[in-house]
Amino acid sequence: MEQNRTRRVLHGRIPALGIIKKYTSNFLAITAVLPLFASAFKMKVDDIRQVLDQERQSLLLHPLYSRLRDVHSLRVFMEHHVWAVYDFMCLAKRLQASFSSTAFPWTPPKEPQVARLINKIILGKETDVRANDTTGSHFDFYLEAMAEVGANTQPVQRYLQALDAGRTWQGSLQNSGTPAAASVFVRQTLDATENQSLAYIAGAFTFGRETLIPDMFVQFVNTLEQSHRGKFAGLIDYLERHIEVDSEEHGPLALQMLEKTIEADNGNAEDILEGAQTELLKRTHLWDAVLDALELPLESASAS
């Protein structure tokens, strides 16, 4: 991997409280004008990206990225973040189920170009091939990285076992022992996948995940290489794989998918913006919660 291509450092730090105050006020302001803004003209993807730029940059300046300088901090972070790794696939699968044909008996997809785009993303996330020729999902790779760091995987494992036993995701999550903020995060995502419009999910997926992740992960890698040089190869590989694939392939594919969604009138700009804006706000709240957990005594943090 070309180091100078994937290494970018964003400078500046904003206190977490300042981010929330600024972010929430901007969110309320934009939400109030969305119906007028969306109806004034047919928005393109670049228009939506411009509207979201300030909130996106605020998230990229979050102080969490520079705080992961010891093993305890890494463990707390990963025990929260694993749920964002998991529910990413829930968003992706909702899009695949809507745009592609996953039911039996099979019927042709109504938008073959969009179906191809989301299927290519799913292929890479669900069955990626690593340099050592092992195949697995990015979620599986993240669990391996958690084990390498010594992070607790029992809550997410209990959740998955409960799902396999036929329990609802709500009950499985409630009884998993997941950190409170991570539970709120994943619950909001799964509620959205069940109840929100396709355009809302596409906006959240594109602007709150695929095109955001490379810039976030670059900062985590920079901190890890400064503070844990030569350690945690599994976590570094996971992050660098996302930087490479999402910036060069999956991010552009998601943008194309969203453009095709707009062209096919499978939703409106208001829903796309709301989904993206909400996803960015959710991530900020999760990062704030991780920072708060890092300030707790070790015993309390492990039980949070």
C-alpha positions as CSV (number, residue, x, y, z in Angstrom):
1,M,0.0,0.0,0.0
2,E,1.3,3.4,-0.9
3,Q,1.9,5.1,2.4
4,N,1.9,8.7,1.1
5,R,-1.4,8.1,-0.7
6,T,-3.2,6.9,2.4
7,R,-1.7,9.1,5.1
8,R,-3.4,12.3,5.7
9,V,-3.5,14.2,9.0
10,L,-6.3,16.6,9.9
11,H,-5.1,19.2,12.3
12,G,-7.0,20.9,15.1
13,R,-9.1,19.7,18.0
14,I,-12.6,20.7,19.2
15,P,-13.8,19.9,22.7
16,A,-16.5,17.2,22.6
17,L,-19.2,19.5,24.2
18,G,-18.5,22.1,21.6
19,I,-19.0,19.6,18.8
20,I,-22.4,18.5,20.1
21,K,-23.6,22.1,20.6
22,K,-22.5,23.2,17.2
23,Y,-23.5,20.0,15.5
24,T,-27.0,19.9,17.1
25,S,-27.7,23.5,16.2
26,N,-26.7,22.9,12.6
27,F,-28.7,19.7,12.5
28,L,-31.9,21.5,13.7
29,A,-31.3,24.4,11.3
30,I,-30.8,22.2,8.2
31,T,-33.7,19.9,9.2
32,A,-36.0,22.9,9.4
33,V,-35.2,24.0,5.8
34,L,-34.9,20.6,4.2
35,P,-38.4,20.6,2.6
36,L,-37.9,24.0,1.0
37,F,-34.4,23.2,-0.1
38,A,-35.2,19.8,-1.5
39,S,-38.3,21.0,-3.4
40,A,-36.5,24.1,-4.9
41,F,-34.5,21.9,-7.3
42,K,-33.6,18.3,-7.9
43,M,-30.5,17.9,-5.9
44,K,-27.4,16.0,-7.1
45,V,-25.0,14.0,-4.9
46,D,-22.5,16.9,-4.9
47,D,-25.2,19.3,-3.7
48,I,-25.9,17.0,-0.7
49,R,-22.2,16.5,0.0
50,Q,-21.8,20.3,0.2
51,V,-24.6,20.7,2.6
52,L,-23.1,18.0,4.9
53,D,-19.5,19.3,4.7
54,Q,-19.5,21.3,7.9
55,E,-20.9,18.5,10.0
56,R,-18.5,16.0,8.4
57,Q,-15.5,18.1,9.1
58,S,-16.6,18.6,12.8
59,L,-16.7,14.9,13.2
60,L,-13.2,14.5,11.6
61,L,-11.8,16.9,14.2
62,H,-13.1,15.0,17.1
63,P,-10.5,14.6,19.9
64,L,-11.0,10.8,20.2
65,Y,-8.6,10.1,17.4
66,S,-5.6,11.3,19.4
67,R,-6.6,9.6,22.6
68,L,-6.0,6.0,21.7
69,R,-2.4,6.0,23.0
70,D,-2.5,3.0,25.4
71,V,-3.9,-0.5,25.4
72,H,-6.8,0.3,27.8
73,S,-8.0,3.1,25.5
74,L,-7.9,0.8,22.5
75,R,-9.9,-1.9,24.2
76,V,-12.6,0.5,25.3
77,F,-12.8,2.0,21.8
78,M,-13.0,-1.4,20.1
79,E,-15.7,-2.7,22.5
80,H,-17.9,0.3,21.4
81,H,-16.8,0.5,17.8
82,V,-17.4,-3.2,17.0
83,W,-21.1,-2.4,16.9
84,A,-20.6,0.1,14.2
85,V,-18.7,-2.6,12.3
86,Y,-21.6,-5.0,12.8
87,D,-24.5,-2.6,11.9
88,F,-22.7,-1.4,8.8
89,M,-23.6,-4.7,7.3
90,C,-27.3,-4.3,8.4
91,L,-27.4,-1.1,6.4
92,A,-25.7,-2.7,3.4
93,K,-28.0,-5.7,3.5
94,R,-31.1,-3.5,3.6
95,L,-29.9,-1.8,0.4
96,Q,-29.1,-5.1,-1.2
97,A,-32.5,-6.6,-0.4
98,S,-34.2,-3.5,-1.8
99,F,-32.1,-3.0,-5.0
100,S,-31.1,-6.6,-5.8
101,S,-33.2,-9.8,-5.7
102,T,-32.5,-11.9,-2.6
103,A,-35.9,-13.6,-2.2
104,F,-37.1,-16.9,-3.5
105,P,-38.3,-17.3,-6.2
106,W,-36.0,-14.9,-8.0
107,T,-37.2,-11.9,-9.9
108,P,-35.0,-9.6,-12.0
109,P,-33.9,-6.4,-10.2
110,K,-35.7,-3.3,-11.3
111,E,-32.5,-1.2,-11.3
112,P,-29.8,-3.6,-12.5
113,Q,-27.0,-0.9,-12.4
114,V,-27.8,-0.1,-8.8
115,A,-28.0,-3.8,-7.9
116,R,-24.6,-4.4,-9.4
117,L,-23.1,-1.5,-7.4
118,I,-24.4,-2.7,-4.0
119,N,-23.6,-6.3,-4.8
120,K,-20.0,-5.3,-5.5
121,I,-19.8,-3.6,-2.1
122,I,-21.3,-6.6,-0.3
123,L,-18.9,-8.9,-2.0
124,G,-15.9,-7.0,-0.6
125,K,-17.4,-6.5,2.9
126,E,-18.8,-10.0,3.5
127,T,-16.3,-12.2,1.7
128,D,-13.0,-10.2,1.4
129,V,-9.7,-12.0,0.7
130,R,-6.7,-11.0,2.7
131,A,-3.1,-11.0,1.7
132,N,-2.7,-14.5,3.2
133,D,-5.5,-15.8,1.1
134,T,-8.0,-16.2,4.0
135,T,-11.5,-15.2,3.3
136,G,-14.0,-13.7,5.7
137,S,-16.2,-10.7,6.5
138,H,-14.7,-7.5,7.7
139,F,-16.6,-8.1,10.9
140,D,-14.8,-11.4,11.4
141,F,-11.5,-9.6,10.8
142,Y,-12.4,-7.0,13.4
143,L,-13.2,-9.6,16.0
144,E,-9.7,-11.1,15.4
145,A,-8.2,-7.7,15.9
146,M,-10.1,-7.3,19.1
147,A,-8.7,-10.5,20.4
148,E,-5.2,-9.4,19.5
149,V,-5.7,-6.2,21.6
150,G,-7.4,-8.1,24.4
151,A,-10.8,-6.3,24.0
152,N,-13.9,-8.0,25.3
153,T,-15.9,-9.7,22.4
154,Q,-18.4,-11.5,24.7
155,P,-21.3,-9.0,24.4
156,V,-21.3,-9.1,20.6
157,Q,-20.8,-12.9,20.6
158,R,-23.8,-13.3,23.0
159,Y,-25.9,-11.1,20.7
160,L,-25.1,-13.2,17.7
161,Q,-25.7,-16.4,19.6
162,A,-29.1,-15.2,20.6
163,L,-29.9,-14.3,17.0
164,D,-28.9,-17.8,15.9
165,A,-31.2,-19.2,18.6
166,G,-34.2,-17.3,17.0
167,R,-34.5,-14.4,19.4
168,T,-35.4,-10.9,18.2
169,W,-32.6,-8.5,17.7
170,Q,-34.2,-6.2,20.3
171,G,-34.1,-8.9,23.0
172,S,-30.7,-10.1,21.9
173,L,-29.2,-6.7,22.2
174,Q,-30.9,-5.9,25.6
175,N,-29.4,-9.1,27.1
176,S,-26.0,-8.9,25.5
177,G,-24.2,-6.7,28.1
178,T,-23.3,-4.1,25.3
179,P,-21.9,-0.7,26.5
180,A,-24.9,1.6,26.8
181,A,-23.8,4.1,24.1
182,A,-23.0,1.4,21.6
183,S,-26.4,-0.2,22.3
184,V,-28.1,3.1,21.6
185,F,-26.1,3.4,18.4
186,V,-26.9,0.0,17.0
187,R,-30.5,0.2,18.1
188,Q,-31.0,3.4,16.1
189,T,-29.4,1.8,13.1
190,L,-31.6,-1.3,13.2
191,D,-34.7,0.7,13.9
192,A,-33.9,2.7,10.8
193,T,-33.3,-0.3,8.6
194,E,-36.7,-1.6,9.5
195,N,-38.7,1.7,9.4
196,Q,-37.0,4.3,7.3
197,S,-37.2,4.9,3.6
198,L,-34.7,3.5,1.1
199,A,-33.4,7.0,0.4
200,Y,-32.8,7.6,4.1
201,I,-30.8,4.4,4.4
202,A,-28.8,5.1,1.2
203,G,-27.9,8.6,2.5
204,A,-26.8,7.2,5.9
205,F,-24.8,4.5,4.2
206,T,-23.1,6.7,1.7
207,F,-22.3,9.8,3.7
208,G,-22.3,8.4,7.2
209,R,-20.3,5.3,6.4
210,E,-18.6,4.6,3.1
211,T,-17.3,8.0,2.2
212,L,-16.5,9.0,5.8
213,I,-14.6,5.9,7.0
214,P,-11.3,6.4,5.2
215,D,-10.8,9.9,6.6
216,M,-11.6,8.7,10.1
217,F,-9.4,5.6,9.9
218,V,-6.4,7.5,8.6
219,Q,-6.3,9.4,11.9
220,F,-6.6,6.2,14.0
221,V,-3.7,4.7,12.0
222,N,-1.6,7.8,12.5
223,T,-2.1,7.6,16.3
224,L,-1.5,3.8,16.4
225,E,1.8,4.1,14.5
226,Q,3.0,6.8,16.8
227,S,2.0,5.1,20.1
228,H,2.0,1.4,19.3
229,R,4.6,1.0,16.6
230,G,5.1,-2.6,15.6
231,K,2.1,-3.8,17.6
232,F,-1.5,-4.8,16.8
233,A,-0.9,-5.7,13.2
234,G,-4.4,-7.1,12.8
235,L,-6.0,-3.8,13.8
236,I,-3.7,-1.8,11.5
237,D,-4.4,-4.2,8.6
238,Y,-8.1,-3.8,9.2
239,L,-8.0,0.0,9.2
240,E,-5.6,0.2,6.3
241,R,-7.7,-2.2,4.2
242,H,-10.7,0.1,4.7
243,I,-8.7,3.2,3.9
244,E,-7.6,1.6,0.6
245,V,-10.8,-0.1,-0.5
246,D,-13.4,2.5,0.7
247,S,-11.5,5.5,-0.7
248,E,-10.7,3.8,-4.0
249,E,-13.6,1.5,-4.7
250,H,-16.5,1.2,-2.2
251,G,-16.9,4.9,-1.6
252,P,-17.1,5.8,-5.3
253,L,-19.5,2.8,-5.8
254,A,-21.7,4.1,-3.0
255,L,-21.8,7.6,-4.6
256,Q,-22.7,6.1,-7.9
257,M,-25.4,4.0,-6.2
258,L,-26.8,7.1,-4.6
259,E,-26.8,9.1,-7.9
260,K,-28.6,6.3,-9.6
261,T,-31.1,6.2,-6.7
262,I,-31.9,9.9,-7.2
263,E,-32.1,9.5,-11.0
264,A,-34.6,6.6,-10.6
265,D,-36.7,8.6,-8.2
266,N,-36.3,6.0,-5.5
267,G,-36.5,8.6,-2.8
268,N,-36.1,12.3,-2.2
269,A,-33.3,14.7,-1.2
270,E,-35.0,15.4,2.1
271,D,-34.8,11.7,3.2
272,I,-31.2,11.3,1.9
273,L,-30.1,14.4,3.8
274,E,-31.9,13.4,7.0
275,G,-30.4,9.9,6.9
276,A,-26.9,11.2,6.4
277,Q,-27.2,14.0,9.0
278,T,-28.6,11.6,11.6
279,E,-25.8,9.1,10.9
280,L,-23.1,11.8,11.4
281,L,-24.7,12.9,14.7
282,K,-25.0,9.3,15.9
283,R,-21.3,8.8,15.3
284,T,-20.4,12.0,17.2
285,H,-22.4,10.8,20.2
286,L,-20.7,7.4,20.1
287,W,-17.2,9.0,20.0
288,D,-18.2,11.3,22.9
289,A,-19.3,8.3,24.9
290,V,-16.0,6.5,24.2
291,L,-14.2,9.6,25.5
292,D,-16.3,9.6,28.6
293,A,-15.6,5.9,29.2
294,L,-11.9,6.6,29.0
295,E,-12.2,9.0,31.9
296,L,-13.7,6.3,34.1
297,P,-11.7,4.0,36.5
298,L,-10.8,0.7,34.8
299,E,-13.4,-1.3,36.7
300,S,-16.2,1.1,35.7
301,A,-15.1,1.4,32.1
302,S,-15.1,-2.4,31.6
303,A,-18.7,-2.6,32.9
304,S,-20.0,0.4,31.0
